[in-house]
Amino acid sequence: MSAMKLDIVTAERVVFSEDVDSVVAPGVEGQLGILPSHTPLMTMLQPGELRARKVDGEEFILVITGGFLEVRPDRVIVLADAAERAEEIDIARAEEAKRRAQELLSQRGPDLDVARAEAALHRALTRLEFVQKRKRKPGSNL
């Protein structure tokens, strides 16, 4: 089976750069499944789980908080706002972000940027759900 290079990059670091057999990413219109020789594509990503199967069969899973994905015939590039494995997520910080966003949305003052507060809540919930899901899978590859 052929492979493709997957590069996952944030503003701070290169998170992942290896050959993979497949990628499943959270597109804004639903999950995107990408295999080698996929038609070129560029799209936005929403917060969610990104999965890749390495050429040795090992699964690589992380949570992203949005960004962009570019597909070339032999390469997939993810420019993520943030990307973390379950063990990298600071649960207390994610809980605090969730609490702050919920508090802002409940007050609904005249200066509130509702879309921004809802996006912050969605990012925090996505990160917390990801950690909980990974904890429930004993022996899972984080």
Secondary structure as UniProt FT lines:
FT   STRAND          4..9
FT   STRAND          14..27
FT   TURN            28..29
FT   STRAND          30..34
FT   TURN            36..37
FT   STRAND          41..54
FT   TURN            55..56
FT   STRAND          59..72
FT   TURN            73..74
FT   STRAND          75..80
FT   STRAND          83..84
FT   HELIX           86..88
FT   HELIX           91..107
FT   TURN            110..111
FT   HELIX           114..135
FT   TURN            138..139
//
